[in-house]
């Protein structure tokens, strides 16, 4: 397993981590993802560790805490061998203060996560989304408190816009507080919006990217093809993902899958493995989160590492998945010498 530094920190993480949104299935919101319970979770954890994957990603909101509880039990006796990433911000109940990134909520949410996980520290603590009602200084000062009291070792964010992340980094620098070392973001061949603003920012500020949904809710798994009905066990057939993804242009998806099929024949790899490998070769990507409802899916995902697509194959996938960005990025593309050259994958000339 390949390991990479996570952003500006000294923490090394595997290029693949295991996501636990499939754990629990305790409510309708997450039922479409899976219903993994403790015994199966232990088996999946052991498979990951055998493959060199020691980073496990969860969130307090996944099945309202059930995913954290199951992960904690699955990791019992293995805490010194693993890294745990969890998140807070989204509502955990109907309580008026039981959501957001306020000092009141975050301290309580962190302590609750520690209890469910059966540990006394969290390796990477994410703000699951941006809270526009709480002053950024309050959030960051609270996170600094969680770090200095030993509850949290590194902080990160997720689903931020460029200005959200840049302002937070600026405030951390101003006060000498812990900074976000990583941004957990949605990115795939099918959805490349991350490249327009967040990737250049991550390059400039040395923020590592942890990618969620690198297969776009399974659409890049090879199950979705022109003139073929999606499998009945797929998320779309069961009501879709609990997370709303960007609308999909079906014809664009099919064209991408056509090229993935061509490269699969050339490499002997699966469509899933090629889709994941493409993401792993993008700038700033430290890690991608893989999820699995069974051992077969998990083992297939392992095959995304240990090899690389050729530059020519990457360019073919880049070309078929390209889409006109929103303003002002389409305008900036006309002047690559002043901004970001797409042909250099986000690096400055």
N, C-alpha and C positions, 0 to 999 in steps of 0.2 A: 504494500500500500504506500502510495506517495503521500508525504506530509508537506504542508506549506505553512509559512508564517501567516498569522491572521492580522492583516493590516499592519499598523505601526507597532504592534506588541511583539513580545518575545515568545508568545504562545504558538506552538506548532499544532496544527490540526490535520486530520486526514482529509483527502480531497472529497471523500464521501462521508456523510453522516447519516444516521438513521432517524427518520422522523416518526413520531408516535401519534400522529393524528388519528391513526387507525385503532389506537388502543381505547377500549372502553365501550364506545358506541352507545353511550348511556342516554342519548336523546335523539330526536328526529334530525336535529341540525347536523350531527356527525355520523348518523347511521349509514349514509351513502359511502363513507370512507372505509368503514370496517368495524369489527366488533372483537378485536383481539383481547383475550383475557390473559391471566397471569402465566399459566403453564406455557401457552404458545409464545407469549412475550419472552419468557426465559429462553426458549429455544432460538428465537430470532436474535436475541442479544448475544447468545453464545456463537451463533453463526457469524455475526458481525465481528466479534472479538477475534474469532479464528481467522477472519479475513483482514485483520489489522484496523478495523473501524472501531475507534474508541470514543467517538463523539455522538451523543444521543440528544436529539432536539425534541422539546415538548413545549407546552404552554399551559398556564392555569385554566384557560378557557376551553381547552380540548375536553369535551364531555364533562364540563364543569368540575374539573379536578380529578376525574377518574383516570385520565391518561397519566397524570403525574403519579398517582397512587400505584398504578400497575407498573409503571417504569421503576418506581422506587423498590417495589417488591422484586422485580426482575433483576435489579442490580444489587440486591442484598449480598453482602460479602465481596463485592467487586468494586466498591467505591474508589479504592486507590488506583484502579486500573482504567478508569473512565473519566470523560469530561461530560458534564451535564449543562445543557443550554435550555433555559426556560424563559417565559415571557409574562408580562403583565400589561394592562391598560384597559382591555375590553371588559364589559360588565360580567360580574360573577354572581350577581343576584339582583333583585329589584331595589336594593338599598340605595338611597340617594347619593351616597359617597362611595359605593362599591364599584367604581369604575374610574377610568382616567389615570393621569400621571401626577396626581397631587401627593404631597408628603403623607397625608393621612392614608390614602389608599395604597401607595407603594410599600410603605413599611409593613402594613398589615398583609398585603398580597405576598410580599417576599417571605414573611414569617410563615404564612399558610402554605406556600409552596415548599419551603424547607421541611415542614412537618409531613406533607404528603409524599415527598421524595425520600424521606428518611435520611436526611443528610444535614450537616450543619453549615454547608456553604454551596453556592452555585458558581460554576466556573464562568459562564457567560449569561448575563441577565439582559434581556432585550425589552425595550419599550415596543410593544406589539404594533402600535400605531401612534400617530401624532395627536396629542391632546391640545386642541386650540384654545381651550378655556383656562388651562393652568399656565402660569408664567414659566418660560423655559428655565429660568434661574432656579425656581422652586424644584422642578424635576431634577435638574442636574445636581443641585446641592443635596437633595435626598439620596440620589444615587451615590454621591461621594460619601455620604454618611454610611450607606450600606457597604461600601468598599472598606472604609476605615474601621468599621466594626467587625469585619471578617465574614459577613454574610455573603458577599459577592466579590469575585476576583476581577472580572472584566465586565464592562458594560457595552451594549450594542443597541442598535435601533432596527426598526423594520417598517417598511412601507412609508418612509418619509419622502417628501419632495426634496428637490435640491436646496431650496432656501431653508427648509426645516433643518436639514442636516448641517448646512454651512453655518447657520446662526448658532446652533448648538455647539459646534466645534469652536467657534469664535468665543463663546461665553466660557467654555471650559478652559481655553487658553488664557483668557483674561484673568480668571480667578485661580488658575493652577489646579483645577479639578480634573478628575479622571475624564478622559474623552472617549467617545464612541470609537471602538477599534474596528467595528464591523457594521455593515448594513445588510440585513436580510431582505432580499428583494426578489420580485417576480421577474424571471428572465428565461427565455427559451427561443428556439428557432422561430416559433410561431408568434412570439410577442417580444419585440426587440426595442420597446420604448426605453428601457433602461439605458441604452447606449446614447440617447440624445443629450441627457444632462447629468444623470447620476454616475455614469461610468467616467466621464472626464473629471468630475468632482472627486471621485474615489481615487483616480490616478494622481491628481494634484495634491490631495490631502492624505494619501496613503491609508485609505479606509478599505479593509478587506470586504469582499462580497460573499455572502452566503446565499445561495440561490434556492428559492422555494418554487415548487411546481415546475421543474425543468422540462417536464414532458407535457406541460399545459393540460393538467387534469386528465392525462392519459391519451390525449389526442395525437401525441407523437410516439405512441407505443407500437404503432403498426396495426392497431385494431380498426382504425378508421380509414376507409378507402372509398374511392369513387364507386358508386353504384353497389355499395355493400352496407347492409344494416349493421349498426354497432352491436357487439355481443350483449346478451341480456344481463351479464354480470358486470358490465361496465358502468361507470358512474353516471354517464348521460342517460342510460337506460333506466337507472334507478332514481332519476330525479336530479342528477347532476351533482356537482361539488357543492359543499356548504359555503364555499367562497365564490363570490361572483367574479368570473374571469371576463376579460375583454371579449366582445363579440367576435366570432370567427367567420372569416370569409372562406366558405367551404372549398371553393375552387383553388384558392391560394394554398389551403391546407393540403389538398390532393396533389398539387404541383410539388410541394415540399416533400411529401411522402414518396412521390415518383422518384425524386433524386435520391432520397434515402434508400429506396429499394435498389437503385443502380449501385450505390456505394456499398450496400450490404452484399451484393454479388461480388464486388471487387475485393472486399475485405474479409468476407466470411463472418462478419459480425451481424447482430440483429439491429433492426431499426431503432429499438430502444437504446442499445449500447452506442450507436452512432450519434443519436440525438444528445445523449449525455456527454459523450466525448467532445462534441462541438462546444458545448457550454464550458467544459473544463479547460479549453484552450483560449478562452476569452480573457482579456485583460482584467485585472483586479479580482478575479474569481479565486477565492481560497478554498471554497467548499461548496458542494451541492448536496441538498437534502434528498435522500431517496426514501420512499415509503413502500411498504409491501404488505399485502393481506395474507401472503403465504410464503413458504420457503422458496418456491419456484420463482416467483417474481423477484425476491430478494437476491437470489443467486444470479439471475440474469443481470441485475443491476451491477453486481460486482464486476462483470465483464466489461464495464465501460472504462476501466483503468488498465494500466500496464501496456498501453499502445497509444498511438496518436494518428489521427487523420493526416493525410498529406496536405500541403499547402494548396495544391490544385483541388483537392476534394473540399477543403474548407471554402475556397473561393466559389465553387459551384453551389454549396449550401448558402453562402452569403448572398449570392446573386438571386437565387430562387426565393429566398425569404425576405429580401429587401422590400421596404415599403417607404413611401414618402412621409417624412416626419412632419409634425406640426410646426407652425411658426413659433420662434424665429429660426428653428433648426434647418428647415429646408433652404432658407436664405443663406445661412452660414455655410451650408454645404458647397455653395458656389465659390467660396473663398477658403479652400482648405489650408492655404499657407498662413491664414490668420487664425484659424480655429482648429477643429478636429478633422483629420483626414480619415474618412471611412476605410480607405484601403490599408491604413496602418492600424486598424482595430482600436482606435481611440488614443493612440500615442501621438504626441506632438511632433511635428517635423523639426 
